[in-house]
Amino acid sequence: QNLLSPNRGQSVAEIAQSLGMAEEKVELLCTQGLSKLRNARKASSRVRPVIDSSVLAAHNAMMVCALCELSIHGEPQRRARYADLAQTVASTLWTCLTVD
């Protein structure tokens, strides 16, 4: 069982109880473990996995299009919110994911 996983599904208290340790000790061990893992990852020569950016772009575009459609055809009281979300998401994607 990976105790360092953020999706472990258990609270620190539950893990501490199951291991018979103090919560503070579990927190400390997790923090130290994550630090060691991050340092090892930085120091390694491992090549990062390839990301299919065309798939990411397609999914993001579909989400923005869906929000735009909802801003036109959605519930009247939520249309303005959908339009704002579409604009926010599109501008965030443009700002964060474009390469100069």
N, C-alpha and C positions, 0 to 999 in steps of 0.2 A: 504494500500500500504506500503510495506516495504522499507523505505528510506535507510536502511543500506545495502541492498542487492547490491553486486557489479555488478549484472546484471540487474540493474533497468532500463536500457535503456534510461536514461535521464542524462544530464550533471548536475553538481552542480548548474550552472547558471539557468538552466530550472527549477530545483526543487525550488531554491530560489525565482525565479519569481512567480512560481505557489503558493508558500506559503506566498509571500509578505515579504520575509526576505532577509537580506544581505547574500551574498555568504559565507563570512567569518563565519557567525553565523551557517549556514547550515553545513559547513565543521567541525566546532567545535562540533556541536551536533552529527554529524555522528561519529566523532572520539571518543567522550565521550561515545556514545551509544555502539560502538564496544568494547571499553575497558570494560564497564560494563558487556556486554554479555560474553566476554572472561573470566572475573573474576568469573562470576556466573557459567560458564561451568566448570572452574577449581575447584571451591568449591563444586560443586554438586557431589552426589554419583551416578549419572546416569551412567549406564553401556553402554560403547560404542557399537554401532551396530556391529554385526558379519560381517566380510568381507570374502566372499568366495574366498580365495586365489587361489584355483585351476582354477577358471574362469579367474582371473586376469592373472595367469601364462599362461593359454591357449591363451588369447588374445595377450599378449606380444609375445609369441612364434610365433603366426600367423603373427604378424607384422614383426618380424625379418626374418621369412621364406620368406615373400613376398618381403622384401628388398633384400634378397639373390637371389631370382629368378630374380628380376629386374636387379641385377648386372650381371647376365648371359644373360638374354633374352631381357633386356630393350634396350632403344635407346643407340647406341654405345657411344655417347658423354656424357651420364649420368651414364654409368655403374660403373665407378670408384666412383662416388658420392654415388650411392646406396650401394656399398660395404663398403664404409667408414661409412655410416649411420647405416648399419646393425651391423658393429663391435662396433660402439659407443653405440648404443642402447643396444646391448647384454652385453657389459662390464658394462654399467651403471646399468642395471637391476641386473646383478650379484653382483655388488658392493653394491648397495643400498638395495636390497631386500633379500639378503641371511642372515640367522640368524646363528650366531656362536653357 
